[in-house]
Amino acid sequence: MVPHSGADELLRARTLGFHIPRPGRRSAPRRTQQFDHRGAELAPVFTALGIDLDRVVRVSQRVSRRLVLMVELADGSALLLKWPDTDTEHDHDYEYVMLSLIDRLDLPAGTRAALPRLLAADRRSGTIALDVMRDCVRLSDVIRQTHVVDTVYLVHLAAAMAGLHRTPIEEAYAEYPDWLLRPPVPKSTIPTPYEFAHGCGVDFDVYLRTMQELQRDFVEIHAGWRPDSLIHFDLRDDNVLLARDPRAAAPVRVIDWEAAGFGDPYFDLGTLVGQFLTAALRRHGDPDGPRAARQNIRAFLLAYRRLAEPEHAHEERIFRYAGILLLVQAASRLHLLGALGRIGHLCLLYGKQLIQNPVPEAILR
């Protein structure tokens, strides 16, 4: 891994919660107004993407941090248009390049069906057009409503990720060596007085103290990181779509690939495990919460075990990475709410516990 002091400092600032505005920062585009595809703003983009304006029936906005439009056509088909997120440090064409690379990889059929297909791109505006999974729900909504996820979906998701993680990356890495990812935790957790004064949220000192207690563990996580696969790197439950009919030919779709790169495949698994655990913490005091989380985690990981045949001796990394996800959830509450609150404190507590004492047997027994 090539040292990059600027990237390391940005990682440290983000994970420790320093309030540092970034150049070009803007508010999230959660606009709800109607869009006129023939208007001066959109018409050139539609034309550049090869979309016949006369065939467009309806344009509607999807819920996203970036601008995302669903374009329905007269023949009943639809496209998803995504504009770049200029509030990130990635190049505007990052997802375009990633999806183009995925098209060239020798992926198993089931994995390829679970990933979006790039249909067109307007390099001037950075907008991309993708195929659409119709009549679907987000995994996050299913977890919130029914708690226990149908095993069929979890097996298909495990198969998709196992196929991705098993695909050789040597040629792709030689072409894109800068896409080598690193664990999203800092090696150094000591802030300057200025940084401490600009920490976010009234519970910042509680959060920072926990992070500092984990510094030795963070160093171990960096040392144990194995960038052997192409990984999604943001496998949250709102980035997984499920067809309403589990018997569909492709019942699972994994979206939003702008954070992907070459990293430890167990990080993807840990991120999803962390999402299931977060859902249980939101139902703290309800015995069905932990029970549902264990059932979901067990079904997903056992399916992945059968398909990918990972080294059991290293599976504790999955739960350490799940702990990282819980810490990220705590930091997000500080940023968004200004305080940890009950859920944030629980995420901090259990995140620290998972990182220091990862015990897969407690979940998989």
N, C-alpha and C positions, 0 to 999 in steps of 0.2 A: 504494500500500500504506500503510495507516494505521499509524504507529509505535505500538508497544505494549511499553513497557519491561519489564513483568512477563513477557510471553511471550518477549522477547529474553533476559532473564536465565535463565529456565527452559531455553531452548534452549542457552544457553552452558553452564549447569551440566551438562546431560545429555550434550552432545557432548564436553565436556572431561573428563567422568568424575568430577566432584566428588561426594562421598558425602553427599548431602543428602536425608534422609528427607522424604517428602511426607505431608501430613495425611491420615489415613485409610488409610495404607499397610497392606497385609495380604499374607499369603502367597498364592501362586497356588492356585486351587481344583483341584488335580490329585487330587481324591479318587477312589477306586476302589470305594467301597462301592456296593451295590445301592440303587436308589431305588424307593420304594413310591409309585406315582402316586396312591394313595388316602390317603396319609398327610396329616397336618395341614399339613405344609409345602408339598406340591405340589398337593394336590387343589384348593385355591382358585385356583391359577394355571391348572390344566388347565380348570377350569370357566370362568374368565374368558376363556380362549382359544377357548371353544366346543368343547372336546374331550370327547366322550362317554366317561366313564370305563369304561363297560361294553364299549366297542369296543377298548380298549387291550389289546394282546397282550403287549408287551414294552417295557421302558424301559431303555436302556443309555447309558452316558456316553461321549462322544467325547473324544479327547485335545485339550485346549485350555487356554489360560491362564485363561479364564473358564469358568463352568459351562455345558456344552452337552450336551443329552440328545437321543438319537434315540428317537422314539416310533413304534412299529410298531403298525398297526391291523389289525383282523380282516379287512378287505377286501384286505389285501396292500399297502396304501399306507403311507406313513410321513411324519412331520413331523420337523423339527429345531427344538428349542427352545433359545434362547440367552438367558441371563441377562446383565445388564449387567456390565461390568468396572469395578468401583469403584476400581481401582488406577490409573485413567487420569484425565486432567483433562477428558475429554469429558463432556458431559451424558449421563445414563444413557440417554436416548432418541436418541442420535446416529445409530446405525445405522438405527433405525426411521425417522427423518426422511430419511436418505439414500436408503434403499430406497423410501420413498414418493415421493421426488423422481424417482428413476429410473423408476418406473412412469409418471410423467407426461411424461417426455421422449420425443421422437420418435426413438427409436433404431432402427437397422437391425435386421431380424428376427434375423440371426445374432448380433448383439451382445446383443440382449435375451435370447436363448436361453442365452447364456453367463453370465448374471447371475442371482443368486437372486431368487425372488419372495417378497414379504412376504404371508403368508396371514392373519395375525392378530397382535394385540398386546394385552398387559395393561399399560396405562399405569401402574397402581399399582405393580407390581413391576418394570416395565421389561423384562419378558420378551417376546420376539418369537417367532413361529412362521414357519418358512420351508419351502419345498419342498425335497426331498432329491434329490440325484443318487446313485442306487443303483449298486452294483457299479462302484466307481471307485477310483483310487489317486491319491495326491498326486504332483505333479510332482517334488517333492524325493525321493520314494522311487524314481521311475523314473531320475532322474539318478544316484542312489546305486547302483542295481542294474545298469542297462544303459549308463549314461553318455551314450550318444547317444539323443536323443529322436526318435521317429518324426516325420518332417516334416509329416505330416498334422495332428498336434496343434499343432505350432508355427505352421502356416499358419492354423488355426482361431483360435488365441490371438491372432495378429497381426491377423486380421480383426476379432475382437471388440474389441480395443483401438483399432484404427483407427476403427471405427464410433463408439466412445465418444468418442474425441478429436475427431472431426469434427462431432459434434453441437453445434449452437449453444447457448450457455449464458447469453446476455444476460438473458433473463427469469428464469432460475434464480438468476443472480448478483444481480439486483435484489432478489430475495426473500430471499436468504441472503448478504448482503455480508460477514458475519463469517467465512465459510468460505474466505476468500482465504488460501491456503497460502503459506508461504515456504520457501526452501531450508533443509534441516536441517543447516546448518553455521553456526557463530557468526562474526560480523564481528570480534569482539574475542576474543583468545585469551590475554590476560594475566591470570593469577589473582592473588588476594590471598594473602598468606602463609597465612591460615587455610584458604583453598580448596586450596592446594597441599598442605598438611598432611593434608587429608581426601580426597585423590585415591585412587582405588581401585586396588588391585593393586600388586605389587612392581615392575612395569615401568612404573608411571605416568609417571615422568620421561621415559622413551623415547617413550611415546605423546604426552605433552604437547609435547615438543620437535618432533615431526613436525607436530603440529597448528599450532604457532606458526610453523613454516617455511612453512606453507600459508596464513597469514592473508591475504596479498595476493590469493591465488587465491580464497579464500572471498569476499572483497569483490567480485571480478569475477563470481563465480557469482551473487551476489545481484543485481548490476547486469544480468546477462544473463538472469535468470529471466523467463520469459514465461508468466504465468498465463492461458492462452488456452482451457483446456479443463477439463472435469470429469475428474479423475484419481483413480486408486485410492490412490496415495501409499504403498502397502505391498505392491507386487506381488512378493512373495517366492515362492519355489518351493513353500512349504508352503501358500500361499493359492491355488494353482491345482490343481484336480482334473481328472483325465483319466478318461474312460470306458474300461473295459477293452477295449472294441471301438471302434477308431478310426472305424469306419463308422457309429457311432451318429448319430442325427439331431442331437444336440448333444454332441459329444465333449469339450468343454471347459467348465469352470465356474470362475469367479473368485469367491472367497468373501471374507468379512470386510471389510466396507465402513465400519467405524467410523472409519477415519483419512482417508476420502476428502474431497475438496474441490476448489476451483478452483486449478489450478496448471499447471506446465509439462508438456505431454504427454511430452516427452523424459525426464522423471524416471521415469515408469513403465517406459519402455524401458531406461533405465540401471539401474534396480533389478534387472530380470530379467537383463540382461547381467552385472551384478555377481554374481548368484547362480551363473550358469554359470562365471564366473571363479573364484569361491570353491571350487566343486566341483573345478576343476582344481588349485587350490593345495593342497587336501586330498590330492591324489594327486601331490604334488611329487616329481619324479624319475621318474615314469611318463610316457613320451612320449605315451601314449594320452590322458592327462588334458587337456593343452592342445589336442590334435587334436579331441577330443570337444567341448570348449568352443567352439572355433572353428566347428565344424560346426553346433552348436546356435545359436550367435549369428548366424552367416551366414544360416541358413535363416529364423530369426525376423525379422531386420532386413530382409532382402531382400523377404520377403513383406509386411512393413509398408510398405516403400518403394513397392511396386507399388500397395498399397491406399490409402495415405494421402497419397502424393506429397509427402513433407516437403521442406523446403529443404535440399539436400545441404550447402550452405555452413555450416549450423549443426549438422550432425550430430555434431560433436565434443562438443557438450553431452551427448550420450548417454553418451559414455565418461568424461566428467568426473563425471557422476552415478553411473556404475558405480564410479568411484574412491571416491565418498562411501560407497557401500554397503560397500566393502572396509574403509574406516575404521570404519564402524559395527560390522562383524564383529570387528575388533580390539578395539574398546571393549567389546563384549559378552563377549569372552573375559576381559578384565580384571575385569569385574563378576562373572562367573559362576565363573571359575577362579582369580582372584587373580593371574594372570600372563598374559602374551601367549602364551608357548609358541611352538613353531615356526610353527604356522599363523597365529597372531596377528601375529608379526613379518613373515611373508610378506604378509599382508593390508595391513599398514601400509606396507610397501615398495612393493607394486604399486599400492595405492590412491594414494599420493603421486605415483607415476610417471604414472598415468592422469590425475590432476587437472592436473599440470603439463605433460604432453605427450600429450593425447588424439589417438590416431591411428586413426581408423576404417578406413583403408585396410589396415592390418596385419591386420585381422580379415576384411574384406569382399573382399579380393583373390581 
